[in-house]
Amino acid sequence: MNWIAWWPWVAIALMPGALNLANALVELNQRCKLLPFFEPHKSAGFWLWASVQLIFPAVLFWSLASLSAQPDLSLKLLSQAAAFGAGFVVLLNGSTEIGSRPYSLKPLYAFFVRIAYGLIETSQVYRAAAFWDDLELALKDSPDLTAGLRFLENYFEVRQSVRSAAEKIDAAEAAKAQDWLTKCGQFPDRNQQAKAIRYLIQQQVQRRHLPGTLRRFQCNRVIQKYFPRSLRSQKRKRLRSPRP
């Protein structure tokens, strides 16, 4: 069999999977936002999860569109593949007829997704919990939180201005973040203040911005323990910068 001749139809079958994977990445990022050390490309759980998101829609569309019969490559077929990928989650919640028999892929799909998230959890949860606990303790002991709170206020304003134009960010979410930020500066008790700031950082600050954000709160021991590479990078920058 000449496998090269099948590539146009294989590519079309993968198109729904690619679109579904792109949509699912948003949910994955949301579910894993409390895992500050999660690096998807190093995680077996992520690759299993990505394979499920890619392969399930591809196989199902291959069957429903009868791509094994090598139908004409047309704009209509491409449009059907794109629509199938965009609506795969909706289709997953119902039964699909292949031939004359109804099938439900959701149990099998959910089974593999649970395994994938279980692998991610096993490798990430303990270290993440230890990090957030150490951060809260460091915030309690920080000599001054003013600079950090001022930085968070600017961080939220800049991020909101960018996202509101690109994604029409929910105004309620922005208001909630601002409300928490205001409360952080008003809590008379340092324990409550530390908890509130930790929550804000968990919910709003992106992973790659964590070391710089913690530096603003003078959480140097946490940075040294969890982000030593960031400290080395900062030292190299200082050495390269011209002296006045």
N, C-alpha and C positions, 0 to 999 in steps of 0.2 A: 504493500500500500504506500502511495506517495503522500507522506504526512505533510510535506510542504504545501501541497494543494489545499489542505484543510485550514490553513492559517487564517484566511479571511473570516471564516465562520467561527473559528475558535476566538478570534479577536472580538467579534460581535457578541459572542456568548459571555466574554469576560467584561464587556462594557457595563451591564447591570451590576455586576459584582463590584467593579471599580467605583461606580456612583454610590452604591450602598455602603462601601467601605468609607468613602469620603464623608457621608452623612453620619455614620456610626462613630467616626473619630471624635466628633463633637461630644457625643454622650460619654465616650471613654475618658476624654479629658476632664469632663465634669465629675465623673465617678472617681477619678484618681487624683483629684486636685489636692487632697490631703496627704498625698504620698510625695514628699519633696524630692526623693531620690529615685523616683521612677524613671528609668531610661528605657523606653519601649524597645529599641533595637537590641537591647541586651537581655530581654525578657522572653523566656520560652512561652509564657502565658500570652504575651502580646502576639507572638507569631501564630499561635494556635487560634486566638481570637480573630486576627486579621484573615487567616485562611478561611475560617467559617464565614466571615462577612463577604469574602470574595467568591468562594466556591459555591455556596448554597444558591445564591441568585443565578450564577452562571449555569449550573447544572439544571436548575428548574426552567430557565428560559430556553436552554438548548432543547429540552423536552417539549415545552409548550409551543415553541416556534418551529419545531421539526427541522432543526438545523442539520440534522444528519442526512436530510434529503437535499442539502445544498440548494436552498431556494435562491432566487435572484437577489443579488446584492443591490439594494435600493435604499433610497432615502427613507421610505416607509419602514423598512426593516430596522434601520438605525434609530428612527424615532420610537418604534416599539421597544427596542432595547433600552433606550434612555428612559422612557416612561416606566418600564418595568423596574429598572434600578431605583428610580426615585420613589416608587410606591411599593417597594418590596416589603417593608415593615407592615404596611396595611394588608398586603396579600398574605403575609405570614400568619396573621390573626384569623384567617378563614381557611377553608379547605380548598385545595386546588385539584381540578380534574385533569388527569393525564390519561388519555384514551377515554375509556368510559368509567373509570374508577376514581373516586375522590381520595385525595391524600392530604394529610396535614403534616407539614414539615416542622411545625413549631416545637413539638416535644424533642425531636432530635436536635434541632437547632439550639434550643435552650439548654439541652444536656451538654453540648460541647462548649457553649458560652460559659456555663457555670464552671466547667473544668478550667477554662482559660482564666476566669476571674479568681478561681481558687489558687491557681499557680501564682498569679500576681500577688494575691493576699499573702501567701506563704512566704514569699521572698521580700515583701515590703513592709508589712504592717508593724512588726516589732520595732524596726529601726525608726519608722515614721513616728510611732507613739513615743519612743524615747526622745526623739528630736523635739516634738512639741512640748513634752514635759520639761526638758532642759531649757527650752526657750522661755516658758512661763516662769521658771525659777530665775532665769537670767534677767527677765524684765522686772521681777520683784526687786532684784539687787542692783539694777542699773542706777547709776548716780543721778541721771537726768533723762527724762523721757521727752522733754520739750522738742528737741531737734528731730526726733523720730516721728512724733505726731505731726509736726509741721511738714516733714517730708511726705508722710502718708497723705496729707491733705492735698499737696501739690500733685502727688502720684495719681490720686483718684480723679482730680480735675483734668489732668492731661489725658488719662486713659479714657475717661468718659467722653471727652470732646472728640477723640479719634473714633471710638466705638459708636457713638451716637450718630455720626455721619455715615459710617460704613455698615452698621448692623441695626440701627435704630434701637439701641439698648433700652430696656424697660426702665421707665422713669422711676418706678417703685423700687427697683434694685439699687439705683443710684441714690435715691433718698434714704434707703435703709443703711447703706454704707456711710453716708454723711451723718446720719443720726448716731450710729455707733461711734463714729470718730468724735462727735461732740461729747458723747457720754464718757469716752475715754479720758478726756481732759477734765471732766467734772467729778469723777469718782474720788471721794476723799480717802478711800481705803486702797492702798497699793496692790493688795491681792486681787481685788475686783478689777482694778485698772489693768493689771497684767493679764488677767483672763480675757478681758475685752479686747486688748491689743492683739493677743495671740489669736483670737477668733477672727479679727479683722484681717490679719495677715494670712490666715488660712483661707479665707473666703475670697480675698481680692488680689493678693500679690502673686504674680507669676513665679514659677520655680526659678527661672534664671535670674530673677531680680531679688531673690531671698538674701544672698550674702550682702549685697549693697544696702538693703533695707535694714538688716540686723546691725550693720556697721553704724547706721544713723542712731540706733538705740543703744549703742555702746555695749553690745552683747559679744564682746571679743572672744570669750572662752567658747561660746557656742560656735562661732565662726571657725576658730582654731580646731575644734573637735570634728566638725562636720564638713567644713569647706576649706581645708588647708590649701587646696589648689588656688582658691581665690586669693588667699593671703600672699602666696608666692607670686601670683600674677600682679598683684598690687605693688609688691616690692620691686619687681622688674620694671614696672612703669615708672616708679619713682627714680630708679637708677638711670633710666633712659632719658628722663625729662631733664632739659637744660637747667643748670643752676643759675640763679640771678647774679 
